[in-house]
Amino acid sequence: MTYPNEPRSDEKALVTDPVCGMKVDPATAAARREYDGTTFWFCSTGCADAFDADPHRYGHPQTAD
Ligand SMILES: [Zn+2]
């Protein structure tokens, strides 16, 4: 018996809001931004505003500081 490699249907649509770390569904996200070729979604316009203020900081969360 084998299992498909596709993501679970209840998880595939969720992305992480880079500002607050919350999981959001792109279909219902309050705001969206594109930066450096990547699309980000946000739980609220407040988080999107924070991203706009410093997109480099949030657009590269893996960068240690
Ligand atoms: Zn947020």
N, CA, C, O and the ligand as a Tripos MOL2 file, in Angstrom:
@<TRIPOS>MOLECULE
protein
  261   259    66     0     0
PROTEIN
NO_CHARGES

@<TRIPOS>ATOM
      1 N           0.8440   -1.2060    0.0000 N.3       1 MET1
      2 CA          0.0000    0.0000    0.0000 C.3       1 MET1
      3 C           0.8770    1.2540    0.0000 C.2       1 MET1
      4 O           1.8340    1.3580    0.7680 O.2       1 MET1
      5 N           0.5400    2.1870   -0.8600 N.am      2 THR2
      6 CA          1.3400    3.4060   -0.9800 C.3       2 THR2
      7 C           0.4840    4.6340   -0.6990 C.2       2 THR2
      8 O          -0.7430    4.6100   -0.7900 O.2       2 THR2
      9 N           1.1810    5.6970   -0.3560 N.am      3 TYR3
     10 CA          0.4960    6.9610   -0.1020 C.3       3 TYR3
     11 C           0.9360    7.9910   -1.1460 C.2       3 TYR3
     12 O           2.0930    7.9900   -1.5650 O.2       3 TYR3
     13 N           0.0430    8.8470   -1.5550 N.am      4 PRO4
     14 CA          0.4240    9.8980   -2.5230 C.3       4 PRO4
     15 C           1.3950   10.8920   -1.9020 C.2       4 PRO4
     16 O           1.3870   11.1130   -0.6920 O.2       4 PRO4
     17 N           2.2290   11.4860   -2.7480 N.am      5 ASN5
     18 CA          3.2090   12.4520   -2.2610 C.3       5 ASN5
     19 C           2.6240   13.8550   -2.0750 C.2       5 ASN5
     20 O           3.2920   14.7530   -1.5620 O.2       5 ASN5
     21 N           1.4030   14.0240   -2.4870 N.am      6 GLU6
     22 CA          0.8030   15.3500   -2.3870 C.3       6 GLU6
     23 C           0.5860   15.7440   -0.9250 C.2       6 GLU6
     24 O           0.3450   14.8950   -0.0670 O.2       6 GLU6
     25 N           0.6770   17.0530   -0.6620 N.am      7 PRO7
     26 CA          0.4230   17.5140    0.7080 C.3       7 PRO7
     27 C          -0.9980   17.2020    1.1330 C.2       7 PRO7
     28 O          -1.8940   17.0330    0.3070 O.2       7 PRO7
     29 N          -1.1780   17.1310    2.4230 N.am      8 ARG8
     30 CA         -2.5280   16.8920    2.9540 C.3       8 ARG8
     31 C          -3.4240   18.0710    2.5650 C.2       8 ARG8
     32 O          -3.0010   19.2260    2.6140 O.2       8 ARG8
     33 N          -4.6220   17.7760    2.1910 N.am      9 SER9
     34 CA         -5.5170   18.7990    1.6620 C.3       9 SER9
     35 C          -5.8280   19.8850    2.6840 C.2       9 SER9
     36 O          -6.1650   21.0080    2.3070 O.2       9 SER9
     37 N          -5.7220   19.5710    3.9530 N.am     10 ASP10
     38 CA         -6.0560   20.5730    4.9720 C.3      10 ASP10
     39 C          -4.8600   21.4290    5.3690 C.2      10 ASP10
     40 O          -4.9740   22.3040    6.2280 O.2      10 ASP10
     41 N          -3.7100   21.1780    4.7410 N.am     11 GLU11
     42 CA         -2.5170   21.9360    5.0990 C.3      11 GLU11
     43 C          -1.8870   22.6650    3.9100 C.2      11 GLU11
     44 O          -1.1140   23.6050    4.0940 O.2      11 GLU11
     45 N          -2.2160   22.2340    2.7070 N.am     12 LYS12
     46 CA         -1.4850   22.7020    1.5360 C.3      12 LYS12
     47 C          -1.6060   24.2100    1.3180 C.2      12 LYS12
     48 O          -0.6880   24.8340    0.7860 O.2      12 LYS12
     49 N          -2.7380   24.8000    1.7250 N.am     13 ALA13
     50 CA         -2.9780   26.1990    1.3990 C.3      13 ALA13
     51 C          -2.3810   27.1520    2.4200 C.2      13 ALA13
     52 O          -2.3150   28.3550    2.1660 O.2      13 ALA13
     53 N          -1.9450   26.6470    3.5670 N.am     14 LEU14
     54 CA         -1.4890   27.5480    4.6200 C.3      14 LEU14
     55 C          -0.0770   28.0460    4.3750 C.2      14 LEU14
     56 O           0.8120   27.2930    3.9770 O.2      14 LEU14
     57 N           0.1030   29.3320    4.6220 N.am     15 VAL15
     58 CA          1.4240   29.9500    4.5480 C.3      15 VAL15
     59 C           1.6600   30.7050    5.8560 C.2      15 VAL15
     60 O           0.7270   30.9410    6.6230 O.2      15 VAL15
     61 N           2.9070   31.0790    6.0990 N.am     16 THR16
     62 CA          3.2340   31.7640    7.3390 C.3      16 THR16
     63 C           3.3140   33.2710    7.1240 C.2      16 THR16
     64 O           4.0220   33.7480    6.2370 O.2      16 THR16
     65 N           2.5890   33.9990    7.9350 N.am     17 ASP17
     66 CA          2.7040   35.4490    7.9650 C.3      17 ASP17
     67 C           4.0970   35.7860    8.4950 C.2      17 ASP17
     68 O           4.4000   35.4710    9.6460 O.2      17 ASP17
     69 N           4.9610   36.4270    7.6800 N.am     18 PRO18
     70 CA          6.3590   36.6290    8.0920 C.3      18 PRO18
     71 C           6.5140   37.6390    9.2260 C.2      18 PRO18
     72 O           7.5630   37.6900    9.8690 O.2      18 PRO18
     73 N           5.4990   38.4270    9.4730 N.am     19 VAL19
     74 CA          5.5930   39.4460   10.5180 C.3      19 VAL19
     75 C           5.2920   38.8520   11.8920 C.2      19 VAL19
     76 O           6.0660   39.0440   12.8290 O.2      19 VAL19
     77 N           4.1980   38.1470   12.0180 N.am     20 CYS20
     78 CA          3.7990   37.6440   13.3360 C.3      20 CYS20
     79 C           3.9540   36.1360   13.4620 C.2      20 CYS20
     80 O           3.8290   35.5890   14.5570 O.2      20 CYS20
     81 N           4.2260   35.4580   12.3460 N.am     21 GLY21
     82 CA          4.4480   34.0210   12.4000 C.3      21 GLY21
     83 C           3.1820   33.1900   12.3840 C.2      21 GLY21
     84 O           3.2430   31.9670   12.5050 O.2      21 GLY21
     85 N           2.0490   33.8270   12.2370 N.am     22 MET22
     86 CA          0.7820   33.1180   12.2290 C.3      22 MET22
     87 C           0.5620   32.4010   10.8980 C.2      22 MET22
     88 O           0.9720   32.8910    9.8460 O.2      22 MET22
     89 N          -0.0840   31.2440   10.9520 N.am     23 LYS23
     90 CA         -0.4510   30.5330    9.7360 C.3      23 LYS23
     91 C          -1.6970   31.1750    9.1510 C.2      23 LYS23
     92 O          -2.7010   31.3760    9.8350 O.2      23 LYS23
     93 N          -1.6040   31.4920    7.8580 N.am     24 VAL24
     94 CA         -2.7580   32.1110    7.2060 C.3      24 VAL24
     95 C          -3.0720   31.3760    5.9060 C.2      24 VAL24
     96 O          -2.1950   30.7870    5.2740 O.2      24 VAL24
     97 N          -4.3210   31.4280    5.5330 N.am     25 ASP25
     98 CA         -4.7640   30.8430    4.2770 C.3      25 ASP25
     99 C          -4.7640   31.9380    3.2120 C.2      25 ASP25
    100 O          -5.4710   32.9360    3.3600 O.2      25 ASP25
    101 N          -3.9840   31.7700    2.1400 N.am     26 PRO26
    102 CA         -3.9350   32.8160    1.1030 C.3      26 PRO26
    103 C          -5.3100   33.2000    0.5670 C.2      26 PRO26
    104 O          -5.5190   34.3370    0.1440 O.2      26 PRO26
    105 N          -6.2270   32.2710    0.5840 N.am     27 ALA27
    106 CA         -7.5580   32.5430    0.0530 C.3      27 ALA27
    107 C          -8.3250   33.5380    0.9120 C.2      27 ALA27
    108 O          -9.2310   34.2160    0.4280 O.2      27 ALA27
    109 N          -7.9620   33.6230    2.1780 N.am     28 THR28
    110 CA         -8.6950   34.5050    3.0900 C.3      28 THR28
    111 C          -7.7850   35.5220    3.7760 C.2      28 THR28
    112 O          -8.2190   36.2280    4.6860 O.2      28 THR28
    113 N          -6.5240   35.5990    3.3440 N.am     29 ALA29
    114 CA         -5.5760   36.5200    3.9680 C.3      29 ALA29
    115 C          -6.0300   37.9680    3.8010 C.2      29 ALA29
    116 O          -6.6500   38.3260    2.7990 O.2      29 ALA29
    117 N          -5.7150   38.7890    4.7920 N.am     30 ALA30
    118 CA         -6.1510   40.1860    4.7760 C.3      30 ALA30
    119 C          -5.3620   41.0280    3.7900 C.2      30 ALA30
    120 O          -5.8500   42.0440    3.2950 O.2      30 ALA30
    121 N          -4.1260   40.5940    3.5060 N.am     31 ALA31
    122 CA         -3.2820   41.3930    2.6260 C.3      31 ALA31
    123 C          -2.2340   40.4950    1.9880 C.2      31 ALA31
    124 O          -1.9350   39.4100    2.4860 O.2      31 ALA31
    125 N          -1.6820   40.9700    0.8750 N.am     32 ARG32
    126 CA         -0.6390   40.2230    0.1710 C.3      32 ARG32
    127 C           0.4000   41.2010   -0.3460 C.2      32 ARG32
    128 O           0.0620   42.2990   -0.7880 O.2      32 ARG32
    129 N           1.6630   40.8040   -0.2900 N.am     33 ARG33
    130 CA          2.7320   41.6210   -0.8420 C.3      33 ARG33
    131 C           3.6760   40.7270   -1.6410 C.2      33 ARG33
    132 O           3.8290   39.5420   -1.3440 O.2      33 ARG33
    133 N           4.2980   41.3050   -2.6470 N.am     34 GLU34
    134 CA          5.3300   40.5900   -3.3850 C.3      34 GLU34
    135 C           6.6450   41.3210   -3.1760 C.2      34 GLU34
    136 O           6.7270   42.5380   -3.3370 O.2      34 GLU34
    137 N           7.6730   40.5640   -2.8160 N.am     35 TYR35
    138 CA          8.9800   41.1510   -2.5410 C.3      35 TYR35
    139 C          10.0540   40.1820   -2.9650 C.2      35 TYR35
    140 O          10.0240   39.0070   -2.6010 O.2      35 TYR35
    141 N          11.0280   40.6870   -3.7540 N.am     36 ASP36
    142 CA         12.1730   39.8830   -4.1550 C.3      36 ASP36
    143 C          11.7390   38.5640   -4.8070 C.2      36 ASP36
    144 O          12.3690   37.5250   -4.6130 O.2      36 ASP36
    145 N          10.6510   38.6280   -5.5820 N.am     37 GLY37
    146 CA         10.2030   37.4500   -6.3050 C.3      37 GLY37
    147 C           9.3770   36.4640   -5.5000 C.2      37 GLY37
    148 O           8.9860   35.4120   -6.0050 O.2      37 GLY37
    149 N           9.1110   36.8060   -4.2410 N.am     38 THR38
    150 CA          8.3420   35.9240   -3.3770 C.3      38 THR38
    151 C           7.0610   36.6230   -2.9430 C.2      38 THR38
    152 O           7.0550   37.8240   -2.6720 O.2      38 THR38
    153 N           5.9850   35.8630   -2.8800 N.am     39 THR39
    154 CA          4.7240   36.4240   -2.4210 C.3      39 THR39
    155 C           4.5160   36.0860   -0.9500 C.2      39 THR39
    156 O           4.7190   34.9480   -0.5270 O.2      39 THR39
    157 N           4.1110   37.0820   -0.1830 N.am     40 PHE40
    158 CA          3.8410   36.9070    1.2440 C.3      40 PHE40
    159 C           2.3850   37.2540    1.5240 C.2      40 PHE40
    160 O           1.8120   38.1510    0.9060 O.2      40 PHE40
    161 N           1.8080   36.5320    2.4580 N.am     41 TRP41
    162 CA          0.4350   36.8180    2.8660 C.3      41 TRP41
    163 C           0.4240   37.1780    4.3400 C.2      41 TRP41
    164 O           1.2850   36.7580    5.1130 O.2      41 TRP41
    165 N          -0.5840   37.9750    4.7120 N.am     42 PHE42
    166 CA         -0.6350   38.5180    6.0760 C.3      42 PHE42
    167 C          -2.0110   38.3280    6.6940 C.2      42 PHE42
    168 O          -3.0320   38.3360    6.0070 O.2      42 PHE42
    169 N          -2.0080   38.1570    8.0170 N.am     43 CYS43
    170 CA         -3.2540   37.9360    8.7400 C.3      43 CYS43
    171 C          -4.0570   39.2210    8.8620 C.2      43 CYS43
    172 O          -5.2710   39.1840    9.0640 O.2      43 CYS43
    173 N          -3.3730   40.3640    8.7390 N.am     44 SER44
    174 CA         -4.0570   41.6410    8.9040 C.3      44 SER44
    175 C          -3.3300   42.7140    8.1090 C.2      44 SER44
    176 O          -2.1760   42.5360    7.7200 O.2      44 SER44
    177 N          -4.0140   43.8290    7.8690 N.am     45 THR45
    178 CA         -3.3590   44.9270    7.1690 C.3      45 THR45
    179 C          -2.2610   45.5380    8.0320 C.2      45 THR45
    180 O          -1.3130   46.1220    7.5050 O.2      45 THR45
    181 N          -2.3770   45.4110    9.3420 N.am     46 GLY46
    182 CA         -1.3340   45.9060   10.2400 C.3      46 GLY46
    183 C          -0.0200   45.1780   10.0150 C.2      46 GLY46
    184 O           1.0450   45.7940   10.0150 O.2      46 GLY46
    185 N          -0.0970   43.8540    9.8210 N.am     47 CYS47
    186 CA          1.1160   43.0920    9.5320 C.3      47 CYS47
    187 C           1.6770   43.4940    8.1670 C.2      47 CYS47
    188 O           2.8930   43.5940    8.0050 O.2      47 CYS47
    189 N           0.8100   43.7230    7.1940 N.am     48 ALA48
    190 CA          1.2700   44.1520    5.8690 C.3      48 ALA48
    191 C           1.9530   45.5140    5.9640 C.2      48 ALA48
    192 O           2.9510   45.7540    5.2850 O.2      48 ALA48
    193 N           1.4280   46.3970    6.7930 N.am     49 ASP49
    194 CA          2.0460   47.7060    6.9800 C.3      49 ASP49
    195 C           3.4420   47.5730    7.5860 C.2      49 ASP49
    196 O           4.3660   48.2890    7.2000 O.2      49 ASP49
    197 N           3.5850   46.6500    8.5390 N.am     50 ALA50
    198 CA          4.8870   46.4130    9.1530 C.3      50 ALA50
    199 C           5.8670   45.8710    8.1180 C.2      50 ALA50
    200 O           7.0440   46.2320    8.1180 O.2      50 ALA50
    201 N           5.3780   45.0070    7.2430 N.am     51 PHE51
    202 CA          6.2150   44.4690    6.1720 C.3      51 PHE51
    203 C           6.6500   45.5890    5.2350 C.2      51 PHE51
    204 O           7.8160   45.6690    4.8500 O.2      51 PHE51
    205 N           5.7070   46.4520    4.8700 N.am     52 ASP52
    206 CA          6.0270   47.5690    3.9790 C.3      52 ASP52
    207 C           7.1020   48.4740    4.5670 C.2      52 ASP52
    208 O           7.9190   49.0360    3.8390 O.2      52 ASP52
    209 N           7.0940   48.6090    5.8900 N.am     53 ALA53
    210 CA          8.0430   49.4910    6.5590 C.3      53 ALA53
    211 C           9.4690   48.9470    6.4880 C.2      53 ALA53
    212 O          10.4330   49.7140    6.4980 O.2      53 ALA53
    213 N           9.5990   47.6250    6.4160 N.am     54 ASP54
    214 CA         10.9280   47.0190    6.3950 C.3      54 ASP54
    215 C          10.8670   45.6470    5.7250 C.2      54 ASP54
    216 O          11.0490   44.6250    6.3870 O.2      54 ASP54
    217 N          10.6100   45.6210    4.4140 N.am     55 PRO55
    218 CA         10.4030   44.3390    3.7260 C.3      55 PRO55
    219 C          11.6280   43.4370    3.7390 C.2      55 PRO55
    220 O          11.4930   42.2140    3.7220 O.2      55 PRO55
    221 N          12.8120   44.0210    3.7670 N.am     56 HIS56
    222 CA         14.0200   43.1960    3.7790 C.3      56 HIS56
    223 C          14.0910   42.3660    5.0550 C.2      56 HIS56
    224 O          14.4710   41.1960    5.0210 O.2      56 HIS56
    225 N          13.7310   42.9630    6.1560 N.am     57 ARG57
    226 CA         13.7680   42.2600    7.4390 C.3      57 ARG57
    227 C          12.8440   41.0520    7.4270 C.2      57 ARG57
    228 O          13.2240   39.9580    7.8440 O.2      57 ARG57
    229 N          11.6150   41.2660    6.9410 N.am     58 TYR58
    230 CA         10.6350   40.1840    6.9860 C.3      58 TYR58
    231 C          10.7290   39.2680    5.7750 C.2      58 TYR58
    232 O          10.3230   38.1070    5.8260 O.2      58 TYR58
    233 N          11.2750   39.8100    4.6760 N.am     59 GLY59
    234 CA         11.3590   39.0170    3.4580 C.3      59 GLY59
    235 C          12.4550   37.9780    3.4870 C.2      59 GLY59
    236 O          12.4950   37.0890    2.6360 O.2      59 GLY59
    237 N          13.3500   38.0810    4.4620 N.am     60 HIS60
    238 CA         14.4540   37.1340    4.5880 C.3      60 HIS60
    239 C          14.5750   36.6760    6.0360 C.2      60 HIS60
    240 O          15.5750   36.9500    6.6990 O.2      60 HIS60
    241 N          13.5580   35.9810    6.5180 N.am     61 PRO61
    242 CA         13.5150   35.6100    7.9410 C.3      61 PRO61
    243 C          14.6090   34.6490    8.3610 C.2      61 PRO61
    244 O          14.8920   34.5250    9.5530 O.2      61 PRO61
    245 N          15.2390   33.9570    7.3980 N.am     62 GLN62
    246 CA         16.2810   33.0010    7.7670 C.3      62 GLN62
    247 C          17.6120   33.6790    8.0660 C.2      62 GLN62
    248 O          18.5200   33.0610    8.6230 O.2      62 GLN62
    249 N          17.7250   34.9590    7.6910 N.am     63 THR63
    250 CA         18.9830   35.6610    7.8920 C.3      63 THR63
    251 C          19.1700   35.9990    9.3680 C.2      63 THR63
    252 O          18.3470   36.6920    9.9650 O.2      63 THR63
    253 N          20.2340   35.5140    9.9330 N.am     64 ALA64
    254 CA         20.5040   35.7820   11.3430 C.3      64 ALA64
    255 C          21.0010   37.2110   11.5100 C.2      64 ALA64
    256 O          21.7020   37.7390   10.6480 O.2      64 ALA64
    257 N          20.6400   37.8170   12.6030 N.am     65 ASP65
    258 CA         21.0990   39.1880   12.8600 C.3      65 ASP65
    259 C          21.6520   39.3180   14.2550 C.2      65 ASP65
    260 O          22.0860   40.4010   14.6490 O.2      65 ASP65
    261 ZN          0.1070   38.7480   11.1860 Zn       66 ZN66
@<TRIPOS>BOND
     1     1     2 1
     2     2     3 1
     3     3     4 2
     4     3     5 am
     5     5     6 1
     6     6     7 1
     7     7     8 2
     8     7     9 am
     9     9    10 1
    10    10    11 1
    11    11    12 2
    12    11    13 am
    13    13    14 1
    14    14    15 1
    15    15    16 2
    16    15    17 am
    17    17    18 1
    18    18    19 1
    19    19    20 2
    20    19    21 am
    21    21    22 1
    22    22    23 1
    23    23    24 2
    24    23    25 am
    25    25    26 1
    26    26    27 1
    27    27    28 2
    28    27    29 am
    29    29    30 1
    30    30    31 1
    31    31    32 2
    32    31    33 am
    33    33    34 1
    34    34    35 1
    35    35    36 2
    36    35    37 am
    37    37    38 1
    38    38    39 1
    39    39    40 2
    40    39    41 am
    41    41    42 1
    42    42    43 1
    43    43    44 2
    44    43    45 am
    45    45    46 1
    46    46    47 1
    47    47    48 2
    48    47    49 am
    49    49    50 1
    50    50    51 1
    51    51    52 2
    52    51    53 am
    53    53    54 1
    54    54    55 1
    55    55    56 2
    56    55    57 am
    57    57    58 1
    58    58    59 1
    59    59    60 2
    60    59    61 am
    61    61    62 1
    62    62    63 1
    63    63    64 2
    64    63    65 am
    65    65    66 1
    66    66    67 1
    67    67    68 2
    68    67    69 am
    69    69    70 1
    70    70    71 1
    71    71    72 2
    72    71    73 am
    73    73    74 1
    74    74    75 1
    75    75    76 2
    76    75    77 am
    77    77    78 1
    78    78    79 1
    79    79    80 2
    80    79    81 am
    81    81    82 1
    82    82    83 1
    83    83    84 2
    84    83    85 am
    85    85    86 1
    86    86    87 1
    87    87    88 2
    88    87    89 am
    89    89    90 1
    90    90    91 1
    91    91    92 2
    92    91    93 am
    93    93    94 1
    94    94    95 1
    95    95    96 2
    96    95    97 am
    97    97    98 1
    98    98    99 1
    99    99   100 2
   100    99   101 am
   101   101   102 1
   102   102   103 1
   103   103   104 2
   104   103   105 am
   105   105   106 1
   106   106   107 1
   107   107   108 2
   108   107   109 am
   109   109   110 1
   110   110   111 1
   111   111   112 2
   112   111   113 am
   113   113   114 1
   114   114   115 1
   115   115   116 2
   116   115   117 am
   117   117   118 1
   118   118   119 1
   119   119   120 2
   120   119   121 am
   121   121   122 1
   122   122   123 1
   123   123   124 2
   124   123   125 am
   125   125   126 1
   126   126   127 1
   127   127   128 2
   128   127   129 am
   129   129   130 1
   130   130   131 1
   131   131   132 2
   132   131   133 am
   133   133   134 1
   134   134   135 1
   135   135   136 2
   136   135   137 am
   137   137   138 1
   138   138   139 1
   139   139   140 2
   140   139   141 am
   141   141   142 1
   142   142   143 1
   143   143   144 2
   144   143   145 am
   145   145   146 1
   146   146   147 1
   147   147   148 2
   148   147   149 am
   149   149   150 1
   150   150   151 1
   151   151   152 2
   152   151   153 am
   153   153   154 1
   154   154   155 1
   155   155   156 2
   156   155   157 am
   157   157   158 1
   158   158   159 1
   159   159   160 2
   160   159   161 am
   161   161   162 1
   162   162   163 1
   163   163   164 2
   164   163   165 am
   165   165   166 1
   166   166   167 1
   167   167   168 2
   168   167   169 am
   169   169   170 1
   170   170   171 1
   171   171   172 2
   172   171   173 am
   173   173   174 1
   174   174   175 1
   175   175   176 2
   176   175   177 am
   177   177   178 1
   178   178   179 1
   179   179   180 2
   180   179   181 am
   181   181   182 1
   182   182   183 1
   183   183   184 2
   184   183   185 am
   185   185   186 1
   186   186   187 1
   187   187   188 2
   188   187   189 am
   189   189   190 1
   190   190   191 1
   191   191   192 2
   192   191   193 am
   193   193   194 1
   194   194   195 1
   195   195   196 2
   196   195   197 am
   197   197   198 1
   198   198   199 1
   199   199   200 2
   200   199   201 am
   201   201   202 1
   202   202   203 1
   203   203   204 2
   204   203   205 am
   205   205   206 1
   206   206   207 1
   207   207   208 2
   208   207   209 am
   209   209   210 1
   210   210   211 1
   211   211   212 2
   212   211   213 am
   213   213   214 1
   214   214   215 1
   215   215   216 2
   216   215   217 am
   217   217   218 1
   218   218   219 1
   219   219   220 2
   220   219   221 am
   221   221   222 1
   222   222   223 1
   223   223   224 2
   224   223   225 am
   225   225   226 1
   226   226   227 1
   227   227   228 2
   228   227   229 am
   229   229   230 1
   230   230   231 1
   231   231   232 2
   232   231   233 am
   233   233   234 1
   234   234   235 1
   235   235   236 2
   236   235   237 am
   237   237   238 1
   238   238   239 1
   239   239   240 2
   240   239   241 am
   241   241   242 1
   242   242   243 1
   243   243   244 2
   244   243   245 am
   245   245   246 1
   246   246   247 1
   247   247   248 2
   248   247   249 am
   249   249   250 1
   250   250   251 1
   251   251   252 2
   252   251   253 am
   253   253   254 1
   254   254   255 1
   255   255   256 2
   256   255   257 am
   257   257   258 1
   258   258   259 1
   259   259   260 2
@<TRIPOS>SUBSTRUCTURE
     1 MET1         2 RESIDUE 1 A MET
     2 THR2         6 RESIDUE 1 A THR
     3 TYR3        10 RESIDUE 1 A TYR
     4 PRO4        14 RESIDUE 1 A PRO
     5 ASN5        18 RESIDUE 1 A ASN
     6 GLU6        22 RESIDUE 1 A GLU
     7 PRO7        26 RESIDUE 1 A PRO
     8 ARG8        30 RESIDUE 1 A ARG
     9 SER9        34 RESIDUE 1 A SER
    10 ASP10       38 RESIDUE 1 A ASP
    11 GLU11       42 RESIDUE 1 A GLU
    12 LYS12       46 RESIDUE 1 A LYS
    13 ALA13       50 RESIDUE 1 A ALA
    14 LEU14       54 RESIDUE 1 A LEU
    15 VAL15       58 RESIDUE 1 A VAL
    16 THR16       62 RESIDUE 1 A THR
    17 ASP17       66 RESIDUE 1 A ASP
    18 PRO18       70 RESIDUE 1 A PRO
    19 VAL19       74 RESIDUE 1 A VAL
    20 CYS20       78 RESIDUE 1 A CYS
    21 GLY21       82 RESIDUE 1 A GLY
    22 MET22       86 RESIDUE 1 A MET
    23 LYS23       90 RESIDUE 1 A LYS
    24 VAL24       94 RESIDUE 1 A VAL
    25 ASP25       98 RESIDUE 1 A ASP
    26 PRO26      102 RESIDUE 1 A PRO
    27 ALA27      106 RESIDUE 1 A ALA
    28 THR28      110 RESIDUE 1 A THR
    29 ALA29      114 RESIDUE 1 A ALA
    30 ALA30      118 RESIDUE 1 A ALA
    31 ALA31      122 RESIDUE 1 A ALA
    32 ARG32      126 RESIDUE 1 A ARG
    33 ARG33      130 RESIDUE 1 A ARG
    34 GLU34      134 RESIDUE 1 A GLU
    35 TYR35      138 RESIDUE 1 A TYR
    36 ASP36      142 RESIDUE 1 A ASP
    37 GLY37      146 RESIDUE 1 A GLY
    38 THR38      150 RESIDUE 1 A THR
    39 THR39      154 RESIDUE 1 A THR
    40 PHE40      158 RESIDUE 1 A PHE
    41 TRP41      162 RESIDUE 1 A TRP
    42 PHE42      166 RESIDUE 1 A PHE
    43 CYS43      170 RESIDUE 1 A CYS
    44 SER44      174 RESIDUE 1 A SER
    45 THR45      178 RESIDUE 1 A THR
    46 GLY46      182 RESIDUE 1 A GLY
    47 CYS47      186 RESIDUE 1 A CYS
    48 ALA48      190 RESIDUE 1 A ALA
    49 ASP49      194 RESIDUE 1 A ASP
    50 ALA50      198 RESIDUE 1 A ALA
    51 PHE51      202 RESIDUE 1 A PHE
    52 ASP52      206 RESIDUE 1 A ASP
    53 ALA53      210 RESIDUE 1 A ALA
    54 ASP54      214 RESIDUE 1 A ASP
    55 PRO55      218 RESIDUE 1 A PRO
    56 HIS56      222 RESIDUE 1 A HIS
    57 ARG57      226 RESIDUE 1 A ARG
    58 TYR58      230 RESIDUE 1 A TYR
    59 GLY59      234 RESIDUE 1 A GLY
    60 HIS60      238 RESIDUE 1 A HIS
    61 PRO61      242 RESIDUE 1 A PRO
    62 GLN62      246 RESIDUE 1 A GLN
    63 THR63      250 RESIDUE 1 A THR
    64 ALA64      254 RESIDUE 1 A ALA
    65 ASP65      258 RESIDUE 1 A ASP
    66 ZN66       261 GROUP 0 **** ****
